[in-house]
């Protein structure tokens, strides 16, 4: 029995739905996502307001069943995803199921990893940069929850939230993270020298884990 839960969303669909959501929640002039050069910014889109830029790299979430349901493999050449499942169980993090995404490989024409380029725009006085991923695996459920008309019009598209990122040996605290309804936002917090890293998180967008080789 497979422990992986595949999403039927795509990054392009997430990008399109968020752009539509920005216009849908606007009271007057629609909030607008601006196109940017991904190789220069590490992001897909930018939101600009009063001299401050928010750079967003869209990701899709996939899922992992907990080892309490499907025991982990003990094979030597097992998937790195098994390490995520064991880490979250050991740390007592939300894992029923776990959501996750991996970093992007370095493009042949790129000077650095996308993660590091995005990191350059994070936590600056003039900008913030982060990954944005849905807290859903099904595109129809995602769309229905995102466009819930109970609380529709907003003066600002983001909420503010404090997060903790769990690593093997320490916990990183990051405050005042902008995040969107039905999504998690994760600010790249350390540079990398390989793409073989993952972020994991619970279905509620809490208990963020950072998984290195």
Backbone as JSON Lines, residues from 0, in Angstrom:
{"i":0,"aa":"X","n":[0.85,-1.2,0.0],"ca":[0.0,0.0,0.0],"c":[0.88,1.24,0.0]}
{"i":1,"aa":"X","n":[0.65,2.16,-0.89],"ca":[1.47,3.36,-1.0],"c":[1.12,4.36,0.09]}
{"i":2,"aa":"X","n":[2.15,5.01,0.63],"ca":[1.93,6.03,1.65],"c":[1.85,7.42,1.04]}
{"i":3,"aa":"X","n":[2.07,7.56,-0.26],"ca":[2.02,8.86,-0.9],"c":[0.6,9.19,-1.36]}
{"i":4,"aa":"X","n":[0.22,10.46,-1.2],"ca":[-1.09,10.96,-1.64],"c":[-0.83,12.05,-2.66]}
{"i":5,"aa":"X","n":[-1.15,11.81,-3.91],"ca":[-0.86,12.75,-4.98],"c":[-1.95,13.83,-5.08]}
{"i":6,"aa":"X","n":[-1.51,15.05,-5.32],"ca":[-2.43,16.15,-5.58],"c":[-2.82,16.15,-7.06]}
{"i":7,"aa":"X","n":[-4.04,16.61,-7.36],"ca":[-4.42,16.79,-8.76],"c":[-4.4,18.26,-9.16]}
{"i":8,"aa":"X","n":[-3.75,19.09,-8.33],"ca":[-3.51,20.49,-8.68],"c":[-2.21,20.63,-9.46]}
{"i":9,"aa":"X","n":[-2.03,21.76,-10.11],"ca":[-0.77,22.1,-10.77],"c":[-0.35,23.49,-10.3]}
{"i":10,"aa":"X","n":[0.94,23.8,-10.42],"ca":[1.41,25.12,-10.03],"c":[0.74,26.22,-10.86]}
{"i":11,"aa":"X","n":[0.52,25.94,-12.14],"ca":[-0.15,26.92,-13.0],"c":[-1.58,27.17,-12.55]}
{"i":12,"aa":"X","n":[-2.27,26.11,-12.09],"ca":[-3.64,26.28,-11.63],"c":[-3.67,27.08,-10.34]}
{"i":13,"aa":"X","n":[-2.73,26.79,-9.43],"ca":[-2.64,27.55,-8.18],"c":[-2.41,29.03,-8.48]}
{"i":14,"aa":"X","n":[-1.49,29.3,-9.4],"ca":[-1.2,30.68,-9.78],"c":[-2.44,31.37,-10.35]}
{"i":15,"aa":"X","n":[-3.18,30.67,-11.21],"ca":[-4.38,31.25,-11.82],"c":[-5.47,31.49,-10.78]}
{"i":16,"aa":"X","n":[-5.66,30.54,-9.86],"ca":[-6.71,30.69,-8.85],"c":[-6.38,31.8,-7.86]}
{"i":17,"aa":"X","n":[-5.11,31.95,-7.5],"ca":[-4.73,33.03,-6.59],"c":[-4.93,34.39,-7.26]}
{"i":18,"aa":"X","n":[-4.56,34.5,-8.53],"ca":[-4.78,35.76,-9.26],"c":[-6.26,36.11,-9.28]}
{"i":19,"aa":"X","n":[-7.12,35.11,-9.53],"ca":[-8.56,35.34,-9.54],"c":[-9.05,35.71,-8.14]}
{"i":20,"aa":"X","n":[-8.51,35.05,-7.13],"ca":[-8.89,35.32,-5.75],"c":[-8.56,36.76,-5.36]}
{"i":21,"aa":"X","n":[-7.4,37.27,-5.8],"ca":[-7.01,38.64,-5.49],"c":[-8.04,39.63,-6.02]}
{"i":22,"aa":"X","n":[-8.52,39.4,-7.24],"ca":[-9.54,40.29,-7.79],"c":[-10.88,40.12,-7.11]}
{"i":23,"aa":"X","n":[-11.2,38.9,-6.72],"ca":[-12.5,38.57,-6.14],"c":[-12.7,39.19,-4.76]}
{"i":24,"aa":"X","n":[-11.61,39.33,-3.98],"ca":[-11.74,39.86,-2.62],"c":[-11.59,41.37,-2.56]}
{"i":25,"aa":"X","n":[-11.28,42.0,-3.69],"ca":[-11.0,43.44,-3.7],"c":[-12.27,44.25,-3.52]}
{"i":26,"aa":"X","n":[-12.19,45.29,-2.7],"ca":[-13.34,46.17,-2.48],"c":[-13.49,47.19,-3.6]}
{"i":27,"aa":"X","n":[-12.36,47.72,-4.07],"ca":[-12.4,48.76,-5.11],"c":[-11.5,48.34,-6.26]}
{"i":28,"aa":"X","n":[-10.37,49.03,-6.43],"ca":[-9.43,48.64,-7.48],"c":[-8.9,47.23,-7.17]}
{"i":29,"aa":"X","n":[-9.0,46.3,-8.1],"ca":[-8.61,44.92,-7.8],"c":[-7.14,44.79,-7.42]}
{"i":30,"aa":"X","n":[-6.89,43.96,-6.39],"ca":[-5.51,43.58,-6.09],"c":[-4.95,42.87,-7.32]}
{"i":31,"aa":"X","n":[-3.68,43.13,-7.6],"ca":[-3.11,42.64,-8.84],"c":[-1.77,41.97,-8.6]}
{"i":32,"aa":"X","n":[-1.57,40.81,-9.22],"ca":[-0.28,40.14,-9.21],"c":[0.5,40.56,-10.45]}
{"i":33,"aa":"X","n":[1.76,40.94,-10.25],"ca":[2.6,41.4,-11.35],"c":[3.57,40.31,-11.78]}
{"i":34,"aa":"X","n":[3.8,40.23,-13.09],"ca":[4.75,39.26,-13.62],"c":[6.18,39.7,-13.33]}
{"i":35,"aa":"X","n":[7.05,38.72,-13.04],"ca":[8.45,39.0,-12.74],"c":[9.33,37.99,-13.46]}
{"i":36,"aa":"X","n":[10.61,38.28,-13.52],"ca":[11.59,37.36,-14.1],"c":[11.98,36.34,-13.03]}
{"i":37,"aa":"X","n":[11.57,35.09,-13.22],"ca":[11.81,34.07,-12.21],"c":[13.29,33.82,-11.97]}
{"i":38,"aa":"X","n":[14.1,33.91,-13.0],"ca":[15.53,33.67,-12.83],"c":[16.2,34.76,-12.0]}
{"i":39,"aa":"X","n":[15.63,35.96,-12.01],"ca":[16.2,37.07,-11.24],"c":[15.64,37.17,-9.83]}
{"i":40,"aa":"X","n":[14.4,36.74,-9.63],"ca":[13.74,36.91,-8.33],"c":[13.45,35.6,-7.61]}
{"i":41,"aa":"X","n":[13.51,34.47,-8.31],"ca":[13.17,33.19,-7.69],"c":[11.69,33.02,-7.45]}
{"i":42,"aa":"X","n":[10.87,33.93,-8.0],"ca":[9.44,33.91,-7.73],"c":[8.63,33.87,-9.02]}
{"i":43,"aa":"X","n":[7.36,33.5,-8.89],"ca":[6.45,33.49,-10.03],"c":[5.76,34.83,-10.23]}
{"i":44,"aa":"X","n":[5.36,35.46,-9.11],"ca":[4.61,36.71,-9.19],"c":[5.03,37.64,-8.05]}
{"i":45,"aa":"X","n":[4.69,38.92,-8.23],"ca":[4.98,39.93,-7.22],"c":[3.71,40.71,-6.93]}
{"i":46,"aa":"X","n":[3.5,41.0,-5.65],"ca":[2.44,41.91,-5.24],"c":[3.1,43.18,-4.7]}
{"i":47,"aa":"X","n":[2.75,44.32,-5.26],"ca":[3.42,45.58,-4.93],"c":[2.45,46.54,-4.25]}
{"i":48,"aa":"X","n":[2.92,47.11,-3.14],"ca":[2.07,48.07,-2.43],"c":[2.93,49.1,-1.71]}
{"i":49,"aa":"X","n":[2.78,50.34,-2.09],"ca":[3.4,51.47,-1.39],"c":[4.89,51.28,-1.14]}
{"i":50,"aa":"X","n":[5.62,50.9,-2.17],"ca":[7.06,50.77,-2.06],"c":[7.56,49.47,-1.49]}
{"i":51,"aa":"X","n":[6.66,48.55,-1.14],"ca":[7.05,47.27,-0.57],"c":[6.56,46.15,-1.49]}
{"i":52,"aa":"X","n":[7.45,45.23,-1.83],"ca":[7.13,44.14,-2.75],"c":[7.05,42.8,-2.01]}
{"i":53,"aa":"X","n":[6.07,42.0,-2.38],"ca":[5.92,40.64,-1.86],"c":[6.1,39.68,-3.03]}
{"i":54,"aa":"X","n":[7.16,38.88,-2.97],"ca":[7.48,37.92,-4.02],"c":[6.98,36.53,-3.6]}
{"i":55,"aa":"X","n":[6.24,35.89,-4.52],"ca":[5.63,34.59,-4.22],"c":[6.05,33.53,-5.23]}
{"i":56,"aa":"X","n":[6.51,32.41,-4.72],"ca":[6.81,31.24,-5.55],"c":[5.74,30.19,-5.26]}
{"i":57,"aa":"X","n":[4.94,29.85,-6.26],"ca":[3.83,28.94,-6.05],"c":[4.28,27.48,-6.12]}
{"i":58,"aa":"X","n":[3.79,26.7,-5.19],"ca":[4.09,25.27,-5.14],"c":[2.78,24.51,-4.99]}
{"i":59,"aa":"X","n":[2.81,23.22,-5.3],"ca":[1.67,22.36,-4.97],"c":[2.07,21.47,-3.8]}
{"i":60,"aa":"X","n":[1.1,21.12,-3.0],"ca":[1.32,20.21,-1.89],"c":[0.99,18.79,-2.33]}
{"i":61,"aa":"X","n":[1.8,17.84,-1.89],"ca":[1.45,16.44,-1.97],"c":[1.38,15.89,-0.55]}
{"i":62,"aa":"X","n":[0.85,14.69,-0.39],"ca":[0.6,14.18,0.94],"c":[1.34,12.89,1.26]}
{"i":63,"aa":"X","n":[1.51,12.65,2.57],"ca":[2.13,11.43,3.07],"c":[1.29,10.89,4.22]}
{"i":64,"aa":"X","n":[0.97,9.61,4.16],"ca":[0.28,8.98,5.28],"c":[1.24,8.82,6.45]}
{"i":65,"aa":"X","n":[0.75,8.89,7.69],"ca":[1.62,8.72,8.86],"c":[2.09,7.27,9.0]}
{"i":66,"aa":"X","n":[3.23,7.09,9.67],"ca":[3.74,5.73,9.87],"c":[2.87,4.94,10.84]}
{"i":67,"aa":"X","n":[1.99,5.62,11.56],"ca":[1.04,4.9,12.42],"c":[0.02,4.13,11.58]}
{"i":68,"aa":"X","n":[-0.2,4.57,10.33],"ca":[-1.11,3.88,9.43],"c":[-0.36,2.91,8.52]}
{"i":69,"aa":"X","n":[0.76,3.38,7.96],"ca":[1.56,2.57,7.05],"c":[3.0,2.62,7.55]}
{"i":70,"aa":"X","n":[3.5,1.54,8.14],"ca":[4.86,1.54,8.71],"c":[5.9,1.91,7.67]}
{"i":71,"aa":"X","n":[6.98,2.54,8.13],"ca":[8.04,2.97,7.23],"c":[8.9,1.79,6.81]}
{"i":72,"aa":"X","n":[9.49,1.93,5.65],"ca":[10.37,0.89,5.11],"c":[11.74,0.96,5.78]}
{"i":73,"aa":"X","n":[12.4,-0.18,5.9],"ca":[13.74,-0.24,6.47],"c":[14.8,-0.51,5.41]}
{"i":74,"aa":"X","n":[14.44,-0.44,4.14],"ca":[15.39,-0.69,3.06],"c":[16.47,0.4,3.03]}
{"i":75,"aa":"X","n":[17.67,0.06,2.62],"ca":[18.77,1.01,2.56],"c":[18.54,2.08,1.49]}
{"i":76,"aa":"X","n":[17.94,1.69,0.39],"ca":[17.73,2.63,-0.72],"c":[16.31,3.2,-0.75]}
{"i":77,"aa":"X","n":[15.7,3.29,0.41],"ca":[14.32,3.77,0.47],"c":[14.26,5.25,0.11]}
{"i":78,"aa":"X","n":[13.05,5.73,-0.18],"ca":[12.83,7.13,-0.55],"c":[13.11,8.06,0.63]}
{"i":79,"aa":"X","n":[13.59,9.26,0.32],"ca":[13.8,10.28,1.35],"c":[12.49,10.71,2.01]}
{"i":80,"aa":"X","n":[11.38,10.43,1.34],"ca":[10.08,10.77,1.92],"c":[9.81,9.96,3.19]}
{"i":81,"aa":"X","n":[10.42,8.79,3.29],"ca":[10.27,7.99,4.51],"c":[10.9,8.73,5.7]}
{"i":82,"aa":"X","n":[12.0,9.44,5.45],"ca":[12.64,10.2,6.53],"c":[11.71,11.3,7.04]}
{"i":83,"aa":"X","n":[10.95,11.92,6.12],"ca":[9.99,12.95,6.53],"c":[8.94,12.35,7.45]}
{"i":84,"aa":"X","n":[8.42,11.2,7.07],"ca":[7.38,10.55,7.89],"c":[7.91,10.21,9.27]}
{"i":85,"aa":"X","n":[9.12,9.68,9.35],"ca":[9.7,9.31,10.64],"c":[10.02,10.55,11.48]}
{"i":86,"aa":"X","n":[10.53,11.6,10.83],"ca":[10.85,12.84,11.53],"c":[9.6,13.42,12.2]}
{"i":87,"aa":"X","n":[8.52,13.5,11.47],"ca":[7.31,14.11,12.0],"c":[6.71,13.27,13.12]}
{"i":88,"aa":"X","n":[6.81,11.95,13.0],"ca":[6.33,11.08,14.06],"c":[7.18,11.25,15.32]}
{"i":89,"aa":"X","n":[8.49,11.3,15.15],"ca":[9.41,11.43,16.29],"c":[9.23,12.75,17.01]}
{"i":90,"aa":"X","n":[8.99,13.83,16.26],"ca":[8.85,15.17,16.84],"c":[7.43,15.46,17.32]}
{"i":91,"aa":"X","n":[6.49,14.56,17.04],"ca":[5.11,14.78,17.45],"c":[4.42,15.87,16.66]}
{"i":92,"aa":"X","n":[4.79,16.01,15.38],"ca":[4.19,17.03,14.52],"c":[2.97,16.47,13.8]}
{"i":93,"aa":"X","n":[2.05,17.34,13.43],"ca":[0.84,16.91,12.74],"c":[1.16,16.14,11.48]}
{"i":94,"aa":"X","n":[0.6,14.91,11.36],"ca":[1.0,14.05,10.22],"c":[-0.12,13.17,9.7]}
{"i":95,"aa":"X","n":[-1.37,13.61,9.83],"ca":[-2.47,12.74,9.41],"c":[-3.4,13.45,8.43]}
{"i":96,"aa":"X","n":[-2.95,13.64,7.17],"ca":[-1.63,13.31,6.65],"c":[-0.66,14.49,6.76]}
{"i":97,"aa":"X","n":[0.57,14.25,6.35],"ca":[1.57,15.31,6.2],"c":[1.47,15.87,4.79]}
{"i":98,"aa":"X","n":[1.58,17.18,4.65],"ca":[1.72,17.81,3.33],"c":[3.17,18.22,3.16]}
{"i":99,"aa":"X","n":[3.64,18.26,1.91],"ca":[5.04,18.6,1.68],"c":[5.25,19.07,0.25]}
{"i":100,"aa":"X","n":[6.39,19.73,0.02],"ca":[6.9,19.99,-1.33],"c":[8.42,20.01,-1.28]}
{"i":101,"aa":"X","n":[9.04,19.75,-2.41],"ca":[10.49,19.77,-2.52],"c":[10.98,21.0,-3.24]}
{"i":102,"aa":"X","n":[12.26,21.3,-3.08],"ca":[12.85,22.43,-3.78],"c":[13.08,22.09,-5.24]}
{"i":103,"aa":"X","n":[13.19,23.1,-6.05],"ca":[13.38,22.92,-7.48],"c":[14.86,22.72,-7.81]}
{"i":104,"aa":"X","n":[15.13,21.87,-8.79],"ca":[16.49,21.67,-9.24],"c":[17.04,22.96,-9.86]}
{"i":105,"aa":"X","n":[18.34,23.08,-9.84],"ca":[18.99,24.23,-10.44],"c":[18.94,24.13,-11.96]}
{"i":106,"aa":"X","n":[18.4,25.16,-12.6],"ca":[18.31,25.16,-14.06],"c":[19.7,25.27,-14.67]}
{"i":107,"aa":"X","n":[19.86,24.71,-15.85],"ca":[21.16,24.71,-16.51],"c":[21.68,26.11,-16.8]}
{"i":108,"aa":"X","n":[20.76,27.05,-16.98],"ca":[21.14,28.43,-17.29],"c":[21.17,29.34,-16.06]}
{"i":109,"aa":"X","n":[20.83,28.8,-14.9],"ca":[20.72,29.62,-13.69],"c":[22.07,29.76,-13.0]}
{"i":110,"aa":"X","n":[22.28,30.9,-12.34],"ca":[23.5,31.14,-11.59],"c":[23.45,30.55,-10.19]}
{"i":111,"aa":"X","n":[22.24,30.32,-9.68],"ca":[22.08,29.79,-8.33],"c":[20.77,29.03,-8.25]}
{"i":112,"aa":"X","n":[20.55,28.35,-7.13],"ca":[19.29,27.65,-6.92],"c":[18.16,28.66,-6.71]}
{"i":113,"aa":"X","n":[17.0,28.3,-7.2],"ca":[15.83,29.18,-7.06],"c":[15.61,29.54,-5.6]}
{"i":114,"aa":"X","n":[15.78,28.59,-4.71],"ca":[15.59,28.8,-3.28],"c":[16.48,29.94,-2.78]}
{"i":115,"aa":"X","n":[17.75,29.94,-3.16],"ca":[18.69,30.97,-2.71],"c":[18.36,32.33,-3.3]}
{"i":116,"aa":"X","n":[17.91,32.35,-4.55],"ca":[17.52,33.62,-5.17],"c":[16.32,34.21,-4.45]}
{"i":117,"aa":"X","n":[15.34,33.37,-4.14],"ca":[14.16,33.82,-3.39],"c":[14.57,34.32,-2.01]}
{"i":118,"aa":"X","n":[15.51,33.63,-1.38],"ca":[16.0,34.02,-0.06],"c":[16.57,35.43,-0.06]}
{"i":119,"aa":"X","n":[17.17,35.85,-1.17],"ca":[17.75,37.19,-1.26],"c":[16.72,38.3,-1.1]}
{"i":120,"aa":"X","n":[15.44,37.99,-1.35],"ca":[14.38,39.0,-1.25],"c":[13.57,38.88,0.04]}
{"i":121,"aa":"X","n":[13.93,37.91,0.88],"ca":[13.17,37.67,2.1],"c":[13.67,38.54,3.25]}
{"i":122,"aa":"X","n":[12.71,38.98,4.07],"ca":[13.03,39.72,5.3],"c":[13.86,40.98,5.05]}
{"i":123,"aa":"X","n":[13.56,41.68,3.97],"ca":[14.23,42.94,3.67],"c":[13.28,44.1,4.0]}
{"i":124,"aa":"X","n":[13.85,45.28,4.18],"ca":[12.99,46.42,4.51],"c":[12.11,46.82,3.33]}
{"i":125,"aa":"X","n":[12.5,46.4,2.12],"ca":[11.75,46.75,0.93],"c":[10.97,45.57,0.33]}
{"i":126,"aa":"X","n":[11.15,44.36,0.89],"ca":[10.48,43.2,0.29],"c":[10.37,42.04,1.26]}
{"i":127,"aa":"X","n":[9.46,41.15,0.93],"ca":[9.34,39.85,1.57],"c":[9.16,38.82,0.47]}
{"i":128,"aa":"X","n":[9.65,37.6,0.71],"ca":[9.58,36.55,-0.3],"c":[9.29,35.23,0.37]}
{"i":129,"aa":"X","n":[8.44,34.41,-0.25],"ca":[8.08,33.13,0.37],"c":[7.44,32.2,-0.64]}
{"i":130,"aa":"X","n":[7.41,30.93,-0.27],"ca":[6.66,29.91,-1.01],"c":[5.19,29.98,-0.6]}
{"i":131,"aa":"X","n":[4.31,29.73,-1.55],"ca":[2.87,29.66,-1.28],"c":[2.35,28.33,-1.8]}
{"i":132,"aa":"X","n":[1.75,27.53,-0.92],"ca":[1.24,26.22,-1.31],"c":[-0.15,26.01,-0.72]}
{"i":133,"aa":"X","n":[-1.07,25.42,-1.46],"ca":[-2.41,25.16,-0.95],"c":[-2.4,24.14,0.18]}
{"i":134,"aa":"X","n":[-3.34,24.28,1.08],"ca":[-3.54,23.29,2.15],"c":[-4.59,22.27,1.72]}
{"i":135,"aa":"X","n":[-4.61,21.98,0.43],"ca":[-5.56,21.02,-0.15],"c":[-4.84,20.19,-1.19]}
{"i":136,"aa":"X","n":[-5.34,18.98,-1.41],"ca":[-4.8,18.09,-2.43],"c":[-5.73,17.93,-3.62]}
{"i":137,"aa":"X","n":[-6.98,18.31,-3.45],"ca":[-7.97,18.17,-4.51],"c":[-8.35,19.55,-5.06]}
{"i":138,"aa":"X","n":[-8.29,19.71,-6.38],"ca":[-8.51,21.01,-7.01],"c":[-9.93,21.54,-6.8]}
{"i":139,"aa":"X","n":[-10.93,20.66,-6.78],"ca":[-12.31,21.12,-6.6],"c":[-12.55,21.59,-5.17]}
{"i":140,"aa":"X","n":[-12.03,20.84,-4.2],"ca":[-12.15,21.25,-2.79],"c":[-11.4,22.55,-2.55]}
{"i":141,"aa":"X","n":[-10.23,22.65,-3.14],"ca":[-9.41,23.87,-3.01],"c":[-10.17,25.08,-3.52]}
{"i":142,"aa":"X","n":[-10.76,24.99,-4.71],"ca":[-11.47,26.1,-5.31],"c":[-12.68,26.48,-4.48]}
{"i":143,"aa":"X","n":[-13.41,25.48,-4.01],"ca":[-14.62,25.75,-3.23],"c":[-14.29,26.46,-1.93]}
{"i":144,"aa":"X","n":[-13.23,26.03,-1.24],"ca":[-12.86,26.64,0.04],"c":[-12.25,28.03,-0.15]}
{"i":145,"aa":"X","n":[-11.5,28.21,-1.23],"ca":[-10.86,29.49,-1.48],"c":[-11.89,30.58,-1.76]}
{"i":146,"aa":"X","n":[-12.91,30.25,-2.53],"ca":[-13.92,31.22,-2.9],"c":[-15.18,31.08,-2.05]}
{"i":147,"aa":"X","n":[-14.99,30.96,-0.76],"ca":[-16.07,30.94,0.21],"c":[-16.54,32.38,0.43]}
{"i":148,"aa":"X","n":[-17.78,32.66,0.14],"ca":[-18.28,34.03,0.15],"c":[-18.69,34.52,1.54]}
{"i":149,"aa":"X","n":[-18.5,33.71,2.59],"ca":[-18.88,34.14,3.94],"c":[-18.09,35.39,4.34]}
{"i":150,"aa":"X","n":[-16.78,35.36,4.13],"ca":[-15.94,36.53,4.36],"c":[-15.23,36.81,3.05]}
{"i":151,"aa":"X","n":[-15.75,37.75,2.27],"ca":[-15.24,37.95,0.93],"c":[-14.34,39.17,0.79]}
{"i":152,"aa":"X","n":[-14.9,40.37,0.92],"ca":[-14.14,41.57,0.6],"c":[-13.13,41.9,1.7]}
{"i":153,"aa":"X","n":[-11.92,42.26,1.28],"ca":[-10.84,42.52,2.22],"c":[-10.09,43.78,1.8]}
{"i":154,"aa":"X","n":[-9.57,44.49,2.8],"ca":[-8.76,45.67,2.52],"c":[-7.31,45.3,2.25]}
{"i":155,"aa":"X","n":[-6.92,44.08,2.57],"ca":[-5.55,43.59,2.37],"c":[-5.64,42.07,2.16]}
{"i":156,"aa":"X","n":[-4.97,41.51,1.17],"ca":[-5.17,40.09,0.85],"c":[-4.5,39.12,1.81]}
{"i":157,"aa":"X","n":[-3.56,39.6,2.64],"ca":[-2.79,38.71,3.5],"c":[-3.17,38.85,4.97]}
{"i":158,"aa":"X","n":[-3.0,37.75,5.7],"ca":[-3.01,37.77,7.15],"c":[-1.56,37.72,7.64]}
{"i":159,"aa":"X","n":[-1.35,37.98,8.91],"ca":[-0.02,37.88,9.49],"c":[0.01,36.72,10.48]}
{"i":160,"aa":"X","n":[1.12,35.97,10.44],"ca":[1.19,34.78,11.28],"c":[2.64,34.52,11.67]}
{"i":161,"aa":"X","n":[2.85,34.03,12.89],"ca":[4.18,33.6,13.34],"c":[4.31,32.1,13.14]}
{"i":162,"aa":"X","n":[5.49,31.66,12.71],"ca":[5.67,30.22,12.47],"c":[6.96,29.74,13.13]}
{"i":163,"aa":"X","n":[7.01,28.43,13.34],"ca":[8.23,27.76,13.8],"c":[8.59,26.69,12.77]}
{"i":164,"aa":"X","n":[9.85,26.64,12.41],"ca":[10.34,25.66,11.45],"c":[11.25,24.68,12.18]}
{"i":165,"aa":"X","n":[10.86,23.41,12.22],"ca":[11.58,22.39,12.96],"c":[12.64,21.74,12.08]}
{"i":166,"aa":"X","n":[13.88,21.75,12.57],"ca":[14.98,21.05,11.93],"c":[15.42,19.92,12.87]}
{"i":167,"aa":"X","n":[16.44,19.19,12.48],"ca":[16.91,18.09,13.33],"c":[17.39,18.58,14.69]}
{"i":168,"aa":"X","n":[18.1,19.7,14.69],"ca":[18.78,20.12,15.91],"c":[18.27,21.42,16.52]}
{"i":169,"aa":"X","n":[17.41,22.14,15.84],"ca":[16.96,23.41,16.38],"c":[15.58,23.77,15.8]}
{"i":170,"aa":"X","n":[15.03,24.84,16.33],"ca":[13.76,25.38,15.84],"c":[13.98,26.84,15.45]}
{"i":171,"aa":"X","n":[13.62,27.18,14.22],"ca":[13.72,28.56,13.75],"c":[12.37,29.26,13.93]}
{"i":172,"aa":"X","n":[12.39,30.43,14.54],"ca":[11.18,31.22,14.73],"c":[11.15,32.35,13.71]}
{"i":173,"aa":"X","n":[10.07,32.45,12.97],"ca":[9.93,33.51,11.97],"c":[8.59,34.21,12.24]}
{"i":174,"aa":"X","n":[8.64,35.51,12.45],"ca":[7.43,36.24,12.82],"c":[6.83,37.05,11.7]}
{"i":175,"aa":"X","n":[5.55,37.32,11.81],"ca":[4.8,38.2,10.91],"c":[4.89,37.74,9.44]}
{"i":176,"aa":"X","n":[4.57,36.5,9.21],"ca":[4.59,35.94,7.86],"c":[3.26,36.27,7.17]}
{"i":177,"aa":"X","n":[3.28,36.87,5.98],"ca":[2.03,37.06,5.24],"c":[1.54,35.71,4.69]}
{"i":178,"aa":"X","n":[0.28,35.41,4.89],"ca":[-0.25,34.18,4.31],"c":[-1.68,34.4,3.82]}
{"i":179,"aa":"X","n":[-2.06,33.61,2.85],"ca":[-3.37,33.7,2.22],"c":[-4.31,32.63,2.76]}
{"i":180,"aa":"X","n":[-5.58,32.91,2.7],"ca":[-6.6,31.95,3.08],"c":[-6.4,30.63,2.31]}
{"i":181,"aa":"X","n":[-6.47,29.51,3.02],"ca":[-6.36,28.16,2.45],"c":[-4.96,27.83,1.93]}
{"i":182,"aa":"X","n":[-3.94,28.6,2.34],"ca":[-2.57,28.35,1.91],"c":[-1.61,28.41,3.1]}
{"i":183,"aa":"X","n":[-0.45,27.83,2.89],"ca":[0.65,28.03,3.81],"c":[1.67,28.93,3.12]}
{"i":184,"aa":"X","n":[2.34,29.77,3.9],"ca":[3.45,30.58,3.41],"c":[4.7,30.18,4.17]}
{"i":185,"aa":"X","n":[5.77,29.91,3.44],"ca":[7.03,29.53,4.07],"c":[8.15,30.38,3.51]}
{"i":186,"aa":"X","n":[8.79,31.14,4.38],"ca":[9.91,31.98,3.97],"c":[11.18,31.13,3.94]}
{"i":187,"aa":"X","n":[11.94,31.16,2.84],"ca":[13.21,30.43,2.81],"c":[14.14,30.99,3.89]}
{"i":188,"aa":"X","n":[14.56,30.15,4.81],"ca":[15.25,30.65,6.0],"c":[16.75,30.35,6.02]}
{"i":189,"aa":"X","n":[17.21,29.43,5.16],"ca":[18.64,29.11,5.1],"c":[19.03,28.87,3.64]}
{"i":190,"aa":"X","n":[20.28,29.18,3.24],"ca":[20.73,28.89,1.88],"c":[20.99,27.4,1.7]}
{"i":191,"aa":"X","n":[21.0,26.95,0.44],"ca":[21.21,25.53,0.14],"c":[22.31,25.38,-0.9]}
{"i":192,"aa":"X","n":[22.9,24.19,-0.94],"ca":[23.9,23.85,-1.96],"c":[23.44,22.68,-2.82]}
{"i":193,"aa":"X","n":[22.21,22.24,-2.61],"ca":[21.59,21.19,-3.4],"c":[20.08,21.38,-3.37]}
{"i":194,"aa":"X","n":[19.37,20.83,-4.34],"ca":[17.91,20.97,-4.33],"c":[17.24,19.89,-3.48]}
{"i":195,"aa":"X","n":[18.01,18.97,-2.94],"ca":[17.44,17.82,-2.24],"c":[17.02,18.17,-0.81]}
{"i":196,"aa":"X","n":[16.1,19.09,-0.72],"ca":[15.52,19.51,0.55],"c":[14.0,19.52,0.39]}
{"i":197,"aa":"X","n":[13.31,19.38,1.53],"ca":[11.85,19.39,1.53],"c":[11.35,20.25,2.69]}
{"i":198,"aa":"X","n":[10.2,20.86,2.48],"ca":[9.41,21.44,3.56],"c":[8.19,20.55,3.77]}
{"i":199,"aa":"X","n":[7.87,20.28,5.02],"ca":[6.64,19.55,5.34],"c":[5.82,20.37,6.32]}
{"i":200,"aa":"X","n":[4.51,20.07,6.39],"ca":[3.62,20.84,7.25],"c":[2.31,20.08,7.42]}
{"i":201,"aa":"X","n":[1.54,20.49,8.39],"ca":[0.26,19.83,8.65],"c":[-0.83,20.38,7.74]}
{"i":202,"aa":"X","n":[-1.99,19.74,7.75],"ca":[-3.13,20.19,6.95],"c":[-3.66,21.55,7.4]}
{"i":203,"aa":"X","n":[-3.3,21.95,8.61],"ca":[-3.74,23.25,9.12],"c":[-2.7,24.34,8.87]}
{"i":204,"aa":"X","n":[-1.59,23.99,8.21],"ca":[-0.55,24.97,7.93],"c":[0.36,25.25,9.09]}
{"i":205,"aa":"X","n":[0.42,24.33,10.05],"ca":[1.29,24.47,11.21],"c":[2.39,23.4,11.17]}
{"i":206,"aa":"X","n":[3.23,23.39,12.21],"ca":[4.24,22.33,12.37],"c":[5.09,22.17,11.11]}
{"i":207,"aa":"X","n":[5.75,23.24,10.71],"ca":[6.58,23.21,9.5],"c":[7.89,22.5,9.79]}
{"i":208,"aa":"X","n":[8.27,21.58,8.92],"ca":[9.53,20.87,9.05],"c":[10.45,21.16,7.87]}
{"i":209,"aa":"X","n":[11.76,21.22,8.16],"ca":[12.78,21.44,7.14],"c":[13.65,20.19,7.08]}
{"i":210,"aa":"X","n":[13.72,19.57,5.91],"ca":[14.37,18.27,5.77],"c":[15.53,18.37,4.8]}
{"i":211,"aa":"X","n":[16.73,18.12,5.32],"ca":[17.97,18.21,4.55],"c":[18.47,16.81,4.22]}
{"i":212,"aa":"X","n":[19.42,16.7,3.25],"ca":[19.97,15.39,2.92],"c":[20.64,14.72,4.11]}
